[in-house]
Amino acid sequence: MTYLFETEEHAAIRATCRKFAQAHIAPDSARWEEAEEFPIELYRTAAAAGVLGIGYPEALGGQGGDLGHVLAASDELLIAGRSVGTIVGLGSHGIALPPIVKFGTPEQHARFVTPCLRAGKIAALAITEPGGGSDVASLATRAERDGDHYVISGAKTFITSGVRADFVVAAVRTGGPGHGGVSLVVIERGTPGFEVSKKLAKTGWWASDTAELHFDGCRVPIANRIGPEHGAFPMIMMNFAAERLMLAGQCVAIAELAYRESIAYVRERKAFGKPIVGFQVTRHKLADMASRLAAARALTGEVATRAMRGEMAAGAAAMAKNVATDMCSFVCDHAVQLHGGYGYMRETLVERLYRDARLYPIGGGTREIMNELIAKTEGY
Ligand SMILES: Cc1cc2nc3c(=O)[nH]c(=O)nc-3n(C[C@H](O)[C@H](O)[C@H](O)COP(=O)(O)OP(=O)(O)OC[C@H]3O[C@@H](n4cnc5c(N)ncnc54)[C@H](O)[C@@H]3O)c2cc1C
């Protein structure tokens, strides 16, 4: 299945990503998930293969393309790679770099964007804090101006790729309370006072690293600020809308994988003398999975198409995320059920996908916050 907007160009990107994932990810995917880490060299291998640059301007070291190309690439990497944790870790630049691409200076592009896309440097986005993630306007990490530096103190948590990141794009409070006092600043690994305080253990996404970070009087040049001082909130919200579409796309890919695994299993597995696909209940389960999957793919594709036409609405992206998230949880739950006891075993892919799926109603803005956005857009 592909998105309706796809052309031959997307098919070529899919072929590249499929080949890359089959060669460099799939053979080790289960082992990396169990080890809770994929090799750091994979960033460089993926950069060299041109996989990390899809959707970024060629002038900055990317392959060109737009959100549609990113969705097609991510779909293929997830399905062929069979490791959600690896793909989300490898793709953390996808939420960290866009604000730099859109609002950064040429010097910032050269220092931060091109080295990630071409040489596999690792970027992470750090918005969430131990004190709260949903209420972004209340973030507490403080950046005080001191000459041509900010002195930054505070903490961030749940940061994807934060353990190994070469730099984090962090939301910090440079001004007064509320959304008008927030700036985005790049904090580089090795800055005195920047510490990875914990690698967090989690339900799913095992191959990706998730960090708690501490900043204790980190001196960061003003030149590392992205966009205007106190002007980060609209950038963060714009970035969230694109991230939510990418998360919706991941849900579609995970569900597609769980659905395919289920079809293969029910054709093979026998009960009461016949393959379990022979029971009408089994076929109806699969039909429900396929229908919801098609609906979520269609909505994600429509909202992405509108976004590419410049009609990016926060409410529509939130709708796509919630619909895709619910669908993914439903499909993965059914996939486990169809696998019976094997569905509960760590050796079975759908067991892992079921755990991976649980993140999506939480990460990138919770299901409840998405409904808040939808309600606001709908005007009640
Ligand atoms: C694996 C993983 C990876 C992540 N990666 C990143 C990352 O790379 N960078 C980053 O910055 N963050 C990241 N996050 C953080 C994620 O975006 C937050 O967890 C999420 O936004 C929710 O914030 P919170 O956990 O503080 O929950 P809280 O904000 O404390 O919410 C707790 C509960 O209260 C509900 N709630 C809160 N406000 C309202 C309201 N107004 N109305 C109704 N219900 C409400 C929420 O929906 C939720 O159910 C990641 C999280 C996880 C688990």
PDBQT file of the ligand as one rigid body, heavy atoms in Angstrom, charges set to zero:
ROOT
HETATM    1  C1  LIG A 401       9.669   7.327  24.265  1.00  0.00    +0.000 C 
HETATM    2  C2  LIG A 401       9.434   8.807  24.330  1.00  0.00    +0.000 A 
HETATM    3  C3  LIG A 401      10.173   9.636  23.500  1.00  0.00    +0.000 A 
HETATM    4  C4  LIG A 401      10.015  11.034  23.572  1.00  0.00    +0.000 A 
HETATM    5  N1  LIG A 401      10.821  11.834  22.820  1.00  0.00    +0.000 NA
HETATM    6  C5  LIG A 401      10.817  13.169  23.065  1.00  0.00    +0.000 A 
HETATM    7  C6  LIG A 401      11.794  14.023  22.435  1.00  0.00    +0.000 A 
HETATM    8  O1  LIG A 401      12.620  13.587  21.626  1.00  0.00    +0.000 OA
HETATM    9  N2  LIG A 401      11.790  15.339  22.754  1.00  0.00    +0.000 N 
HETATM   10  C7  LIG A 401      10.891  15.874  23.645  1.00  0.00    +0.000 A 
HETATM   11  O2  LIG A 401      10.962  17.071  23.893  1.00  0.00    +0.000 OA
HETATM   12  N3  LIG A 401       9.952  15.094  24.248  1.00  0.00    +0.000 NA
HETATM   13  C8  LIG A 401       9.902  13.765  23.981  1.00  0.00    +0.000 A 
HETATM   14  N4  LIG A 401       8.969  12.960  24.603  1.00  0.00    +0.000 N 
HETATM   15  C9  LIG A 401       8.052  13.564  25.537  1.00  0.00    +0.000 C 
HETATM   16  C10 LIG A 401       6.579  13.586  25.119  1.00  0.00    +0.000 C 
HETATM   17  O3  LIG A 401       6.378  14.515  24.079  1.00  0.00    +0.000 OA
HETATM   18  C11 LIG A 401       5.763  13.882  26.376  1.00  0.00    +0.000 C 
HETATM   19  O4  LIG A 401       5.823  12.718  27.192  1.00  0.00    +0.000 OA
HETATM   20  C12 LIG A 401       4.334  14.268  26.120  1.00  0.00    +0.000 C 
HETATM   21  O5  LIG A 401       4.267  15.507  25.464  1.00  0.00    +0.000 OA
HETATM   22  C13 LIG A 401       3.497  14.341  27.405  1.00  0.00    +0.000 C 
HETATM   23  O6  LIG A 401       4.121  15.095  28.394  1.00  0.00    +0.000 OA
HETATM   24  P1  LIG A 401       4.273  14.471  29.866  1.00  0.00    +0.000 P 
HETATM   25  O7  LIG A 401       4.884  13.122  29.718  1.00  0.00    +0.000 OA
HETATM   26  O8  LIG A 401       4.970  15.451  30.720  1.00  0.00    +0.000 OA
HETATM   27  O9  LIG A 401       2.781  14.266  30.387  1.00  0.00    +0.000 OA
HETATM   28  P2  LIG A 401       1.909  15.327  31.191  1.00  0.00    +0.000 P 
HETATM   29  O10 LIG A 401       1.927  16.614  30.472  1.00  0.00    +0.000 OA
HETATM   30  O11 LIG A 401       2.318  15.299  32.616  1.00  0.00    +0.000 OA
HETATM   31  O12 LIG A 401       0.466  14.662  31.060  1.00  0.00    +0.000 OA
HETATM   32  C14 LIG A 401       0.047  13.583  31.898  1.00  0.00    +0.000 C 
HETATM   33  C15 LIG A 401      -1.401  13.245  31.538  1.00  0.00    +0.000 C 
HETATM   34  O13 LIG A 401      -2.233  14.401  31.737  1.00  0.00    +0.000 OA
HETATM   35  C16 LIG A 401      -2.953  14.689  30.575  1.00  0.00    +0.000 C 
HETATM   36  N5  LIG A 401      -3.153  16.131  30.412  1.00  0.00    +0.000 N 
HETATM   37  C17 LIG A 401      -2.240  17.123  30.528  1.00  0.00    +0.000 A 
HETATM   38  N6  LIG A 401      -2.792  18.302  30.249  1.00  0.00    +0.000 NA
HETATM   39  C18 LIG A 401      -4.094  18.062  29.934  1.00  0.00    +0.000 A 
HETATM   40  C19 LIG A 401      -5.206  18.877  29.553  1.00  0.00    +0.000 A 
HETATM   41  N7  LIG A 401      -5.083  20.195  29.380  1.00  0.00    +0.000 N 
HETATM   42  N8  LIG A 401      -6.397  18.269  29.320  1.00  0.00    +0.000 NA
HETATM   43  C20 LIG A 401      -6.526  16.942  29.470  1.00  0.00    +0.000 A 
HETATM   44  N9  LIG A 401      -5.526  16.115  29.831  1.00  0.00    +0.000 NA
HETATM   45  C21 LIG A 401      -4.316  16.671  30.056  1.00  0.00    +0.000 A 
HETATM   46  C22 LIG A 401      -2.083  14.150  29.447  1.00  0.00    +0.000 C 
HETATM   47  O14 LIG A 401      -2.835  13.943  28.264  1.00  0.00    +0.000 OA
HETATM   48  C23 LIG A 401      -1.569  12.860  30.059  1.00  0.00    +0.000 C 
HETATM   49  O15 LIG A 401      -2.534  11.858  29.927  1.00  0.00    +0.000 OA
HETATM   50  C24 LIG A 401       9.058  11.584  24.483  1.00  0.00    +0.000 A 
HETATM   51  C25 LIG A 401       8.290  10.736  25.294  1.00  0.00    +0.000 A 
HETATM   52  C26 LIG A 401       8.479   9.374  25.236  1.00  0.00    +0.000 A 
HETATM   53  C27 LIG A 401       7.667   8.498  26.157  1.00  0.00    +0.000 C 
ENDROOT
TORSDOF 0
